[in-house]
Amino acid sequence: MTKTSTPSVDALSDVDDAQFRNVVGHFASGVTVITTLVDGKLFGTTASAVSSLSMDPPMMLVCLNRTSSSHDAVVSAGHYGINILAAEQDHLASHFGRKSDDKFAAVPHTISSRGIPLIDGALATIECRVEETATGGTHTIFIGRVLAADARDGEPLAYYRGKFGRLERAREKSAYAGTRDWVLRRRTPLGAALDVTTIADELRLEPELVHNALITLSSESLVGRTDAGDFTPTPLTADAVDDIYDGRAAIETGVVETYLASMSDEQFAALQALGEEVDATTELAQEDLDRFLDQNLEYHAQLVDLAGSAQLSDSYRRMNVSTIWRETFDAEDWSVRLEDNRLQSITAAVANRDVEAAKLAIRSQTELIKIGAKAMIAANGGAV
């Protein structure tokens, strides 16, 4: 009789971080913001590792990374709120996922009778008292006794493969984002045909989702079609820079013209803090480039968010082509242009609720960005 050995558990645990992240990302979940209050300061962080644990007594489970300031705040407070986000609150998922000194400055909220901050407009809220904790890897598991719960009608915000969206559109949004990133990172070189099957296999998506994403990207002039019907990446040229940045400026100034007067002090405080953080950057190391470009985009996007239109905000963000800049130019290229990228003039005009001055400042900065972008494109042969 042949004797077979049983492999050890450790021998079977051969999953790297990238593979694990990709596989777990296929589990669609809701999106929450975990909130608490300590010594008058509000804390909040985006979390998807949330689950009901028991019905009798009612208990909820929340997992928070121990490096998060919200984690320490929950430990100190001994209670937390679970804010289940609605489909139209995707901007809050990103907002609370970033580090900031005052995440609530521009976010409407209410402090409950139990001293727990709750986000206005959330699909549901659950207030919990910490009963037990456990440790799992980099996270602490907080098991909370439910003290109060409330809900309203609406659609939930979903999280799927690293993207937020409506439940029925989560896969389409994920496919669009992944395919767009593929195109802008020039993983298929300029002049070559984009192979739907290759992209679908690499992103682990259905080919029809990738095909539909490429059709959308062609409508945005990021992808072209050959006479044979193949999709190809569209080169970014000086003319394309004019189209993209003039379009963004048109959206931003249009929103400012209509909505600046009604901007709240809390919304301005959040914008000012972000602008000061961007302007504080005096030189860039390569590892800082992503953060700088993301913060710069978010500053302008926060102005567009004043319109309260998810569709308009989404359209503005989809005009962002910073991925090309990340892949084509290094931090040194950007460092020499930091002085032209200051946001003080926009912030000052917004502080005074001066519509014309704000519009002028936005257009002026847009022109400076275009000059810099065109110079870098020219240095790379006229197209990137």
Residue pairs with C-beta under 8 A, 6 or more apart in sequence:
15 23
22 161
22 204
25 160
25 161
25 162
26 160
26 161
26 204
28 158
28 159
28 160
28 167
28 170
29 48
29 158
29 159
29 160
30 48
30 50
30 84
30 85
30 156
30 157
30 158
30 159
31 46
31 48
31 84
31 85
31 90
31 93
31 156
31 157
31 158
31 159
31 164
32 46
32 47
32 48
32 50
32 82
32 83
32 84
32 85
33 44
33 45
33 46
33 47
33 83
33 85
33 92
33 93
33 96
33 119
33 122
34 44
34 45
34 46
34 47
34 50
34 62
34 64
34 70
34 74
34 80
34 81
34 82
34 83
35 42
35 43
35 44
35 70
35 80
35 81
35 83
35 109
35 116
35 117
35 118
35 119
36 42
36 43
36 44
36 70
36 73
36 74
36 77
36 79
36 80
36 81
36 116
36 117
37 43
37 73
37 77
37 111
37 115
37 116
37 117
38 73
38 76
38 77
41 73
42 102
42 103
42 104
42 109
42 117
43 69
43 70
43 73
43 74
43 103
44 70
44 83
44 96
44 103
44 104
44 117
44 119
45 64
45 68
45 69
45 70
45 71
45 96
45 97
46 93
46 94
46 96
46 97
47 62
47 63
47 64
48 159
49 62
49 63
49 139
50 60
50 61
50 62
50 63
50 82
51 60
51 61
52 58
52 59
52 60
52 61
53 59
53 60
53 61
53 143
57 145
57 146
58 145
58 146
58 149
59 128
59 131
59 143
59 144
59 145
59 146
60 82
60 126
60 128
60 143
60 144
60 146
61 141
61 142
61 143
61 144
62 74
62 80
62 82
62 128
62 141
62 142
62 144
63 136
63 139
63 140
63 141
63 142
64 70
64 71
64 74
64 139
64 140
64 142
65 71
65 138
65 139
66 138
66 139
66 140
67 138
69 99
71 140
74 80
74 130
74 142
75 130
75 133
75 140
78 129
78 130
79 114
79 115
79 116
79 127
79 128
79 129
79 130
79 144
79 147
80 116
80 127
80 128
80 130
80 142
80 144
81 112
81 116
81 117
81 118
81 125
81 126
81 127
81 128
82 125
82 126
82 127
82 128
83 118
83 119
83 122
83 124
83 125
84 122
84 123
84 124
84 125
84 126
84 151
84 156
85 92
85 93
85 119
85 122
85 123
85 156
85 157
86 121
86 122
86 123
86 154
86 155
86 156
86 157
87 154
87 155
87 156
87 157
87 158
87 165
87 166
87 167
88 121
88 157
88 310
89 119
89 121
89 122
89 157
90 157
90 164
90 165
90 310
91 305
91 310
91 313
92 107
92 119
93 157
93 159
93 164
94 164
95 103
95 107
96 103
100 270
100 273
101 273
102 269
102 270
102 273
104 117
104 266
105 266
105 267
105 269
105 270
105 273
106 264
106 266
106 267
106 269
106 270
106 271
106 302
107 119
107 266
108 119
108 120
108 121
109 117
109 118
109 119
109 120
110 117
110 118
110 120
111 117
111 118
112 118
112 127
112 148
114 127
114 147
114 148
116 127
118 125
118 127
119 125
123 151
123 152
123 154
123 155
123 156
123 157
124 149
124 150
124 151
124 152
125 148
125 149
125 150
125 151
126 146
126 148
126 149
127 146
127 147
127 148
127 149
128 142
128 144
128 145
128 146
128 147
129 144
129 145
129 147
130 142
130 143
130 144
131 143
131 144
131 145
132 143
133 140
133 141
133 142
133 143
134 140
134 141
134 143
135 141
155 166
155 167
156 167
157 164
157 165
157 166
158 164
158 165
158 166
158 167
158 170
159 170
160 170
160 171
160 173
160 174
161 170
161 171
161 174
161 178
162 174
162 177
163 170
163 173
163 174
163 177
164 173
165 172
165 173
165 174
171 205
171 209
172 209
172 212
172 213
174 205
175 203
175 205
175 206
175 209
175 210
175 212
175 213
176 213
176 216
176 217
178 203
178 205
178 213
179 199
179 203
179 210
179 213
179 214
179 217
180 213
180 217
180 222
180 323
181 323
182 188
182 194
182 199
182 202
182 203
183 194
183 217
183 222
183 223
183 233
184 222
184 321
184 323
184 324
184 327
185 323
185 327
186 233
186 324
186 327
186 328
188 194
188 195
188 199
188 232
188 233
189 233
190 232
190 233
190 235
190 383
191 232
192 232
192 233
193 226
193 230
193 231
193 232
194 214
194 223
194 230
194 231
194 232
194 233
196 207
196 210
196 211
196 214
196 231
197 207
199 205
199 210
200 206
200 207
200 209
200 210
203 210
214 223
214 231
217 223
217 231
218 224
218 225
218 231
220 318
220 319
221 234
221 240
221 243
222 233
222 234
222 321
223 231
223 232
223 233
223 234
224 231
224 232
224 233
224 234
225 231
225 232
226 232
234 240
235 383
235 384
236 321
236 324
236 377
236 383
236 384
237 377
237 382
237 383
238 374
238 377
238 378
238 382
241 370
241 373
241 374
241 377
242 370
244 319
244 321
245 366
245 369
245 370
245 373
246 366
247 319
248 300
248 316
248 319
248 366
249 362
249 363
249 366
251 304
251 312
251 315
251 316
251 319
252 300
252 303
252 304
252 316
252 362
253 358
253 359
253 362
253 363
255 303
255 304
255 306
255 307
255 312
256 303
256 306
256 350
256 355
256 358
256 359
256 362
257 355
257 359
258 307
259 306
259 307
259 308
260 306
260 350
260 353
260 355
260 358
261 353
261 355
262 306
263 306
263 350
263 353
267 302
267 306
268 350
268 351
270 302
271 299
271 302
271 303
271 347
271 350
272 347
272 351
274 295
274 298
274 299
274 302
275 299
275 343
275 344
275 346
275 347
276 347
277 295
278 292
278 295
278 296
278 299
278 341
278 343
279 342
279 343
279 344
281 288
281 292
281 338
282 338
283 335
283 338
284 292
284 331
284 332
284 334
284 335
284 338
285 331
286 330
286 331
288 331
289 326
289 330
289 331
289 334
290 326
292 334
293 322
293 325
293 326
294 322
296 341
296 343
297 317
297 320
297 322
299 343
300 316
300 362
301 313
301 316
301 317
303 350
303 362
304 312
304 313
304 316
305 313
307 313
324 384
325 334
325 373
325 376
328 376
328 380
328 384
329 376
333 376
337 372
340 368
340 369
340 371
340 372
341 365
341 368
341 369
343 365
345 357
345 361
345 364
345 365
346 358
346 361
346 362
346 365
348 357
348 361
349 357
349 358
349 360
349 361
350 358
376 384
377 383
377 384
